[in-house]
Amino acid sequence: MSRIGKLPISFPKGVEVKVSDKNFVTVKGPKGELQRSVDTAIHIAVEEGKVTLTRATEQKRHKAMHGLYRSLLANMIEGVSNGYKVTQELVGVGYRAAHKAQTLELTLGYSHNITFELPVEIKLNTVTEKGKNPSVILESVDKELLGLVAAKIRSLRKPEPYKGKGIKFAGEILRRKAGKAAGK
C-alpha cells in the first residue's frame, strides 16, 4: 500500500473540491482556482472536509500514480488556501533585477540585458536594497508552474562553485570549491 497515497487530505473551510464524472478535479479557494485531470485508475472521494484516493489494482503503475496524485491534489489544496512563494537572490557585482507588469528584466553580467516574460498566474516583485543582493520574489497558487518558472530563471545564470556568483534560491547552501593553490 502506498504510504503517501492512503493518507487522507484535509482541507480548510473556504476551500471547495469538486470531482467530475471523468476524474477531472477542480479546487477553489480564497487565493484562486486550480484544475487537473486525474487518471481513471485512481478513484477520488470527497466527504466532510477530507479527500481520499484509492487505486483500482495493485499494479506497479497504479501504486506509483496513487502517491503522485495524492501529492498533486494536496499541493493544489495548499496553493488555493495559502499560496506558494519563491525568493531568488542575484549574487554578483552589477547584477540587477527590475520588473514592469509581467516582464522581468535581468542584468547578469552578459553583454545584453535579459528580458523574461512571466505567465499571468505568477505575481512578480523585485527588491533592491543597499548593501544586500537584489531579490526576485515569485508568488502563485500553482506549485508546479512556480517551480518551473523559478528553475528557468535560475538557469539563466547558475551559481558557480568558486565565488558563488549567479542566481540562487534564498537559503540555498552552495557547495564551494577551493581556488588554485598559491604559487611556490
Summary of the structure (lengths in Angstrom):
residues: 184
radius of gyration: 21.2
end to end distance: 62.8
largest distance: 75.6
contacts: 506
relative contact order: 0.14
helix: 19%
strand: 35%
